[in-house]
Amino acid sequence: MKQKKNVPPKSVATGQTWQMTDSNIEITLVGRTLVHYKHFKQGIKRAHTLLLNKAVLEEFLRKNKAVLVHGTETRGQREPQLSATA
């Protein structure tokens, strides 16, 4: 049985965290054509918010074999939330 590789989906979504060999990318906001993200490199505690075209960011994730660590895989899905009822 073939296992699926965790490749980037067609479009990134807000709240996703992608892990690469030496860094992480956290998607903070997704607009119509642009994506705001933070690129945390190894050894750096803080990261500036960067802005990039969606297609360019997706290609960057594909080339660097990024793995989705946290977040939803597609734009339409949301993670289940725990209710605060007792």
N, C-alpha and C positions, 0 to 999 in steps of 0.2 A: 504494500500500500504506500502510495506516494504521500509525503508530508508537504503541506503548504509552507512556502517561505513567507515570512512577514515582510512583504514589500509595501512601500507607501501606496495608499489608495489614490484614486484619481484626484481627490481634493483633500486638503488638510482641514482640520477643524480646531476651533478654539479649545484650549485646555489640554491638547495633546503634548506628550513629552516623547521625543525621539532620542534614542541612544546610538552613538557611533563609537568607534574604537577609542578615541581620545577626548570626546566631548559630548555634550547633550544639547538638544534644541528644544525649547519650550515655546509653543505657539500661544501667544497672548491674545491676539485679535485677528480675525479673518474678515476682510472686506470683500468687495466685488472683484477687484483685480489684485489687491495688495495684501500682504500678510505681515503683521507685526510679530516679531519673535525675539527671544533671547538666546544667545549662543554661549553656553557655559563651557569654557575650555578647562582642561585639567590644571589644577593649581590656582585658578582664579576664583575668588569668592563672589564677585559681583559681575554682572554682565549688563551692557547697555541694551536698550530695546532697538532692534534693527528693523528695517523695512525692505521688503523684496517682493517682486512679482511672484504670483502663485506658481506659474509654470517653471520658473527658474528655481524656486525653492524645492519643488517636487523633484526636479532633475538632480539637484544637489543631494537630496536625501537618497535617491536611487543610486547615484554614483558612489556615495559613501556607505552604501549598504546599511542604512539606518534601520533600527528595529523599534517598533512602537512599544513603549514601556507603560505609558499611562494615557488614557483617553479613549474616545470612541474611534472606530475605524472608518465610519462614513459620516458625512455631514448631517444626515437626517436622524441618526440615532443619538440617544443620550444615555448617560450612565444612570443606573438606578440609584435613587436617593432613599436614604433611610428616613422613616417618619419619626417624629419626636413624640408620638402619642404613647402613653403608658399602658 
